Each structure stands twice: as C-alpha cells, then as structure tokens.
C-alpha cells in the first residue's frame, strides 16, 4: 500500500496533535480519519464503508487506552498495521512493542516527533505490511 491508496486512523485526545498529524499525513498523500478516543475509533473501524490500512494510536487516551484499543482492533482485523505513539519514554513504548501479549505491534513513535518522522514511520509500516501480505 502506498500514498494515495492507504487510509490511516489516527487516535489522540489532543485536538492539536490530531490536526498536525492529519495535515502531515494528508500532505504525504494519505487519507486520514481521526478519533478522539478508543470508543470513537472502534465505531469508525467497524463502519461498513470504511477500510483502515493502519492505525496510529496514542498510548494514553481517556476511556479505552492505546493497548486496549490495539487488542480490540487486532480481534477485528488480525492483519491491521498499528503504530503506538506516546509522550512517555521510548523505553515504555519498546517494552510494549516487545511484550508477547502484543505480538504484531508494527512500530512505535515517541512524542514529540517531526512530521517527516511521522511520515517515515507510516511509510515503513505500510511497506512491511504489503511485503508480508
């Protein structure tokens, strides 16, 4: 999957983060759907007319956090690419990614990040997904 043919679901409870991420990814050619929490993300993911290629999840969101949402998305689509992002330490994200209970975590993205770093992570994750398909 490449730019122009991939849809990305971005979940973050900070409106400014959602706006910056959405703009950066759209400028890179991706279709972007945003959600402010896990419940909204699940409703979007389960909609009949929406196909999500990659989910970019904030580790900490109200209600359903990133790890819980990750589990739910994987139940619905075991092949979905997922990038977990957080303002907490990269070590926390790496520990999460390497936890056997979260097998298949595509990548992690520590905050703050530059738009170029975001786009590079997304491209890499989508490339790995298409190689394994």
N, C-alpha and C positions, 0 to 999 in steps of 0.2 A: 504494500500500500504506500502511496506517495501523496505528496501535497496535491490537493485538488480532488482526491478521491477518499480521503480519510476524515472521519468525524470524531472529534475529541470531546469528551465530557469532562468539564473542569468543576471540581467541588471545593469551595472555600467559603468560610463565613465572613471574610473581609471583602466588602464591595470593591475596594481599591485594588486588591490583589486580583479579584475576578476580572476587573476591567483591563488591567495591564496584561494579564495572561491571555485574555480573549483577543485583545488587539495584536499582541505579538504573534500569536498563532494564526490569526486571520491574515496578517500581513505576509506570513510564510505560506499562505495558500490553503490552510486547513479550514474546515467547517467546525465551528465551536458551539457547544451547548453548555450553559453554566447552570450550577445549582448551588444554593447557599447552605445546604445541609444534606445529610445522608438520605433522609426521607424523600426530599425533592429529587435527589439523584436517582433513587430506586424507581420512583414513579416515571421519570423520564426514560430510564433504561428499559423499563418494561412496556413502554408505549409501543403499539403495533407498528407504527410508521417510522420508527427511529432505529437506525443501526449505528451502534457505537463501536469504533475500532480501538479506542484507547481511552482509559480513564485516568485523569490526573487528580489525585486525592490529597487533600490536606490531612495530615495525621490527626490533628485535633479539631473537631467540629462539634457543635452542640448536638445533643441527642445521640446520634449514631456517629462514632468516631471513624477515622480512616481505616483502621484494621478491621472493625466490624463491617464496614461497607465493603471492604475488599473481599471478605468471606462471602457476603451476600451476592456480590457481582459474580464471583467465581462459581457459586452454586448455579446461577442463572446462565452463565457462559464461561465454561472452564478455559476457553482459549483467549479471553479478553486480556489485552495488554494493560498493565497497571503501573503507573509511576506514583510513588508516595512522596509527598513534599512536606517539609516541616521547618519551622524556625528554630527547632531544637537542634542538638548536635548531630553532626553527620554520623557519629558512632551509634546514636539511638536508631537512626534510620537503617544503618548497616546491620545492626543486631536484628531489627525487624525483618529485613530482607533475608537474612541468613537463618531465621527461625524456621525449622522444618514444618511448623504449623502453617506457614505462609508460603509454601512451595509455589514457585512460579511468579513471584514478585518480579516484574520486569526491570524496574530500576528505582532509584531513589534520587531526590533532588533537594538538597539543603537550601533553605531560605536564609538570607536573600540571594537571589540569583539574577543574572543579567538576561535580557530577552534572548540573546544569542545562545546562552547556556540552556535555556528552556527549549528553544527550537532544536538544538543539537540532541538533547535527551529524547525529545519526541521522535525525531527522525531515526535515531538509533533504535529506539524501542519498536517502532513500526517496521524497520528493516529486519530486525531479529524475528518479529512475528511473521513476516511474509516469507523469510527463509525457512522457518520451521513448519510452515503450512504445506 
